[in-house]
């Protein structure tokens, strides 16, 4: 199962959902549902970051982390 882009650099997990941030190429964030059979891509949960990086980016010019924020009521 791929991460939906080039050079996965960060992953965040909350409950049964995971998001992977890809820092290479155009960059992207891809969401997955965690199942007993492995991660399954969430439909409509892939977003381009619009970057212009090499496939293996320089760390000084690429995003470094994806995270969930606490839900507010």
ZAKE-685664 format. One record per atom (N, C-alpha, C): residue in one letter; atom name; x negated, y, z. Coordinates in Angstrom, 3 decimals. Example, Ala and Ser with C-alpha at 12.3 -4.5 7.8 and 13.67 -1.06 7.14 Angstrom:
! ZAKE-685664
+------+------+----------+----------+----------+
| type | atom |        u |        v |        w |
+------+------+----------+----------+----------+
|    A |    N |  -13.190 |   -5.690 |    7.800 |
|    A |   CA |  -12.300 |   -4.500 |    7.800 |
|    A |    C |  -13.200 |   -3.300 |    7.800 |
|    S |    N |  -12.850 |   -2.250 |    7.080 |
|    S |   CA |  -13.670 |   -1.060 |    7.140 |
|    S |    C |  -12.900 |    0.030 |    7.870 |
+------+------+----------+----------+----------+
***
This chain:
! ZAKE-685664
+------+------+----------+----------+----------+
| type | atom |        u |        v |        w |
+------+------+----------+----------+----------+
|    X |    N |   -0.850 |   -1.172 |    0.000 |
|    X |   CA |    0.000 |    0.000 |    0.000 |
|    X |    C |   -0.893 |    1.232 |    0.000 |
|    X |    N |   -0.710 |    2.105 |   -0.935 |
|    X |   CA |   -1.486 |    3.332 |   -1.017 |
|    X |    C |   -0.906 |    4.437 |   -0.155 |
|    X |    N |   -1.695 |    5.461 |    0.039 |
|    X |   CA |   -1.268 |    6.591 |    0.871 |
|    X |    C |   -0.553 |    7.672 |    0.068 |
|    X |    N |   -0.437 |    7.480 |   -1.239 |
|    X |   CA |    0.260 |    8.464 |   -2.060 |
|    X |    C |   -0.640 |    9.545 |   -2.631 |
|    X |    N |   -1.956 |    9.433 |   -2.450 |
|    X |   CA |   -2.863 |   10.443 |   -2.979 |
|    X |    C |   -4.307 |   10.040 |   -2.822 |
|    X |    N |   -5.191 |   11.019 |   -3.106 |
|    X |   CA |   -6.623 |   10.783 |   -3.001 |
|    X |    C |   -7.135 |   11.109 |   -1.609 |
|    X |    N |   -8.037 |   10.306 |   -1.116 |
|    X |   CA |   -8.794 |   10.545 |    0.105 |
|    X |    C |   -7.929 |   10.806 |    1.344 |
|    X |    N |   -7.272 |    9.758 |    1.878 |
|    X |   CA |   -6.516 |    9.933 |    3.125 |
|    X |    C |   -7.448 |   10.384 |    4.245 |
|    X |    N |   -7.097 |   11.491 |    4.885 |
|    X |   CA |   -7.982 |   12.090 |    5.893 |
|    X |    C |   -7.370 |   12.120 |    7.287 |
|    X |    N |   -6.042 |   11.951 |    7.385 |
|    X |   CA |   -5.398 |   12.041 |    8.699 |
|    X |    C |   -4.081 |   11.286 |    8.661 |
|    X |    N |   -3.716 |   10.719 |    9.809 |
|    X |   CA |   -2.427 |   10.044 |    9.952 |
|    X |    C |   -1.828 |   10.441 |   11.291 |
|    X |    N |   -0.508 |   10.591 |   11.317 |
|    X |   CA |    0.196 |   10.842 |   12.568 |
|    X |    C |    1.395 |    9.898 |   12.632 |
|    X |    N |    1.696 |    9.408 |   13.832 |
|    X |   CA |    2.775 |    8.446 |   14.023 |
|    X |    C |    3.658 |    8.915 |   15.161 |
|    X |    N |    4.964 |    8.812 |   14.952 |
|    X |   CA |    5.941 |    9.095 |   15.997 |
|    X |    C |    7.076 |    8.098 |   15.835 |
|    X |    N |    7.290 |    7.276 |   16.874 |
|    X |   CA |    8.314 |    6.240 |   16.765 |
|    X |    C |    7.982 |    5.312 |   15.613 |
|    X |    N |    8.914 |    5.129 |   14.702 |
|    X |   CA |    8.714 |    4.252 |   13.562 |
|    X |    C |    8.384 |    4.980 |   12.279 |
|    X |    N |    7.919 |    6.223 |   12.371 |
|    X |   CA |    7.602 |    7.031 |   11.192 |
|    X |    C |    6.127 |    7.434 |   11.237 |
|    X |    N |    5.476 |    7.383 |   10.079 |
|    X |   CA |    4.081 |    7.824 |    9.969 |
|    X |    C |    3.963 |    8.768 |    8.780 |
|    X |    N |    3.067 |    9.736 |    8.888 |
|    X |   CA |    2.731 |   10.617 |    7.773 |
|    X |    C |    1.226 |   10.563 |    7.568 |
|    X |    N |    0.826 |   10.495 |    6.292 |
|    X |   CA |   -0.582 |   10.481 |    5.913 |
|    X |    C |   -0.868 |   11.760 |    5.136 |
|    X |    N |   -1.945 |   12.447 |    5.499 |
|    X |   CA |   -2.378 |   13.619 |    4.757 |
|    X |    C |   -3.565 |   13.227 |    3.893 |
|    X |    N |   -3.445 |   13.463 |    2.596 |
|    X |   CA |   -4.498 |   13.199 |    1.628 |
|    X |    C |   -5.187 |   14.514 |    1.298 |
|    X |    N |   -6.514 |   14.572 |    1.463 |
|    X |   CA |   -7.238 |   15.828 |    1.301 |
|    X |    C |   -7.886 |   15.984 |   -0.070 |
|    X |    N |   -7.970 |   14.913 |   -0.864 |
|    X |   CA |   -8.625 |   14.989 |   -2.159 |
|    X |    C |   -7.687 |   15.400 |   -3.271 |
|    X |    N |   -8.267 |   15.836 |   -4.382 |
|    X |   CA |   -7.471 |   16.234 |   -5.539 |
|    X |    C |   -6.528 |   17.373 |   -5.193 |
|    X |    N |   -5.267 |   17.240 |   -5.590 |
|    X |   CA |   -4.264 |   18.266 |   -5.286 |
|    X |    C |   -3.856 |   18.246 |   -3.812 |
|    X |    N |   -4.208 |   17.166 |   -3.101 |
|    X |   CA |   -3.809 |   17.022 |   -1.698 |
|    X |    C |   -2.323 |   16.722 |   -1.602 |
|    X |    N |   -1.942 |   16.004 |   -0.567 |
|    X |   CA |   -0.527 |   15.678 |   -0.386 |
|    X |    C |   -0.282 |   15.179 |    1.029 |
|    X |    N |    0.992 |   15.140 |    1.374 |
|    X |   CA |    1.448 |   14.510 |    2.606 |
|    X |    C |    2.505 |   13.499 |    2.191 |
|    X |    N |    2.380 |   12.254 |    2.678 |
|    X |   CA |    3.306 |   11.173 |    2.337 |
|    X |    C |    3.845 |   10.557 |    3.615 |
|    X |    N |    5.175 |   10.402 |    3.690 |
|    X |   CA |    5.816 |    9.780 |    4.841 |
|    X |    C |    6.102 |    8.312 |    4.618 |
|    X |    N |    6.043 |    7.538 |    5.704 |
|    X |   CA |    6.305 |    6.099 |    5.668 |
|    X |    C |    7.171 |    5.698 |    6.856 |
|    X |    N |    8.035 |    4.706 |    6.645 |
|    X |   CA |    8.739 |    4.045 |    7.748 |
|    X |    C |    7.918 |    2.805 |    8.078 |
|    X |    N |    7.647 |    2.600 |    9.351 |
|    X |   CA |    6.867 |    1.441 |    9.778 |
|    X |    C |    7.811 |    0.269 |    9.999 |
|    X |    N |    7.591 |   -0.823 |    9.281 |
|    X |   CA |    8.453 |   -1.999 |    9.356 |
|    X |    C |    7.614 |   -3.220 |    9.723 |
|    X |    N |    8.278 |   -4.313 |   10.035 |
|    X |   CA |    7.578 |   -5.558 |   10.348 |
|    X |    C |    6.775 |   -6.052 |    9.147 |
|    X |    N |    7.205 |   -5.696 |    7.945 |
|    X |   CA |    6.510 |   -6.106 |    6.726 |
|    X |    C |    5.396 |   -5.132 |    6.336 |
|    X |    N |    5.243 |   -4.055 |    7.086 |
|    X |   CA |    4.226 |   -3.044 |    6.782 |
|    X |    C |    4.868 |   -1.705 |    6.482 |
|    X |    N |    4.064 |   -0.694 |    6.181 |
|    X |   CA |    4.617 |    0.630 |    5.918 |
|    X |    C |    5.380 |    0.668 |    4.598 |
|    X |    N |    6.523 |    1.354 |    4.608 |
|    X |   CA |    7.337 |    1.521 |    3.407 |
|    X |    C |    7.477 |    3.021 |    3.141 |
|    X |    N |    7.129 |    3.488 |    1.929 |
|    X |   CA |    7.222 |    4.918 |    1.642 |
|    X |    C |    8.644 |    5.437 |    1.827 |
|    X |    N |    8.769 |    6.586 |    2.445 |
|    X |   CA |   10.068 |    7.245 |    2.590 |
|    X |    C |   10.393 |    7.962 |    1.283 |
|    X |    N |   11.620 |    7.786 |    0.797 |
|    X |   CA |   12.010 |    8.506 |   -0.413 |
|    X |    C |   12.065 |    9.998 |   -0.107 |
|    X |    N |   11.661 |   10.799 |   -1.048 |
|    X |   CA |   11.640 |   12.262 |   -0.910 |
|    X |    C |   10.755 |   12.738 |    0.242 |
|    X |    N |    9.717 |   11.974 |    0.587 |
|    X |   CA |    8.812 |   12.388 |    1.672 |
|    X |    C |    7.373 |   12.482 |    1.180 |
|    X |    N |    7.199 |   12.930 |   -0.051 |
|    X |   CA |    5.866 |   13.173 |   -0.608 |
|    X |    C |    5.819 |   14.632 |   -1.030 |
|    X |    N |    4.858 |   15.372 |   -0.499 |
|    X |   CA |    4.713 |   16.793 |   -0.816 |
|    X |    C |    3.288 |   17.086 |   -1.240 |
|    X |    N |    3.149 |   17.757 |   -2.375 |
|    X |   CA |    1.834 |   18.197 |   -2.828 |
|    X |    C |    1.406 |   19.399 |   -1.994 |
|    X |    N |    0.097 |   19.503 |   -1.751 |
|    X |   CA |   -0.450 |   20.660 |   -1.048 |
|    X |    C |   -1.003 |   21.697 |   -2.021 |
|    X |    N |   -0.992 |   21.388 |   -3.320 |
|    X |   CA |   -1.432 |   22.337 |   -4.336 |
|    X |    C |   -2.905 |   22.717 |   -4.259 |
|    X |    N |   -3.742 |   21.792 |   -3.808 |
|    X |   CA |   -5.169 |   22.064 |   -3.679 |
|    X |    C |   -5.879 |   21.851 |   -5.012 |
|    X |    N |   -7.116 |   22.248 |   -5.090 |
|    X |   CA |   -7.950 |   22.034 |   -6.267 |
|    X |    C |   -9.276 |   21.435 |   -5.819 |
|    X |    N |   -9.205 |   20.312 |   -5.103 |
|    X |   CA |  -10.393 |   19.658 |   -4.564 |
|    X |    C |  -10.873 |   18.550 |   -5.487 |
|    X |    N |  -12.118 |   18.140 |   -5.308 |
|    X |   CA |  -12.596 |   16.930 |   -5.960 |
|    X |    C |  -11.891 |   15.751 |   -5.305 |
|    X |    N |  -11.969 |   14.589 |   -5.953 |
|    X |   CA |  -11.301 |   13.402 |   -5.403 |
|    X |    C |  -11.795 |   13.098 |   -3.987 |
|    X |    N |  -13.095 |   13.236 |   -3.758 |
|    X |   CA |  -13.658 |   13.183 |   -2.405 |
|    X |    C |  -14.053 |   14.616 |   -2.085 |
|    X |    N |  -13.250 |   15.301 |   -1.278 |
|    X |   CA |  -13.434 |   16.741 |   -1.083 |
|    X |    C |  -14.565 |   17.081 |   -0.110 |
|    X |    N |  -15.003 |   18.326 |   -0.199 |
|    X |   CA |  -15.887 |   18.865 |    0.829 |
|    X |    C |  -15.045 |   19.093 |    2.074 |
|    X |    N |  -15.548 |   18.702 |    3.217 |
|    X |   CA |  -14.766 |   18.866 |    4.441 |
|    X |    C |  -14.580 |   20.332 |    4.807 |
|    X |    N |  -15.454 |   21.198 |    4.321 |
|    X |   CA |  -15.334 |   22.624 |    4.636 |
|    X |    C |  -14.227 |   23.313 |    3.850 |
|    X |    N |  -13.674 |   22.643 |    2.825 |
|    X |   CA |  -12.637 |   23.281 |    2.018 |
|    X |    C |  -11.387 |   22.423 |    1.889 |
|    X |    N |  -11.187 |   21.505 |    2.830 |
|    X |   CA |  -10.012 |   20.638 |    2.750 |
|    X |    C |   -9.291 |   20.605 |    4.093 |
|    X |    N |   -7.979 |   20.321 |    4.071 |
|    X |   CA |   -7.251 |   20.205 |    5.330 |
|    X |    C |   -7.771 |   19.029 |    6.138 |
|    X |    N |   -7.688 |   19.132 |    7.456 |
|    X |   CA |   -8.268 |   18.108 |    8.296 |
|    X |    C |   -7.309 |   17.286 |    9.124 |
|    X |    N |   -6.059 |   17.745 |    9.292 |
|    X |   CA |   -5.194 |   17.022 |   10.223 |
|    X |    C |   -3.729 |   17.256 |    9.904 |
|    X |    N |   -2.924 |   16.209 |   10.096 |
|    X |   CA |   -1.476 |   16.293 |   10.024 |
|    X |    C |   -0.954 |   15.869 |   11.394 |
|    X |    N |    0.127 |   16.488 |   11.865 |
|    X |   CA |    0.645 |   16.167 |   13.208 |
|    X |    C |    2.140 |   16.433 |   13.281 |
|    X |    N |    2.792 |   15.743 |   14.186 |
|    X |   CA |    4.176 |   16.049 |   14.526 |
|    X |    C |    4.184 |   17.134 |   15.585 |
|    X |    N |    5.205 |   17.960 |   15.582 |
|    X |   CA |    5.380 |   18.918 |   16.670 |
|    X |    C |    6.562 |   18.454 |   17.518 |
|    X |    N |    6.566 |   18.781 |   18.796 |
|    X |   CA |    7.694 |   18.369 |   19.646 |
|    X |    C |    9.009 |   18.944 |   19.124 |
|    X |    N |   10.026 |   18.123 |   19.173 |
|    X |   CA |   11.356 |   18.553 |   18.736 |
|    X |    C |   11.971 |   19.430 |   19.813 |
|    X |    N |   12.513 |   20.546 |   19.390 |
|    X |   CA |   13.189 |   21.434 |   20.342 |
|    X |    C |   14.691 |   21.292 |   20.207 |
|    X |    N |   15.393 |   21.327 |   21.314 |
|    X |   CA |   16.853 |   21.177 |   21.300 |
|    X |    C |   17.516 |   22.450 |   20.886 |
+------+------+----------+----------+----------+
***
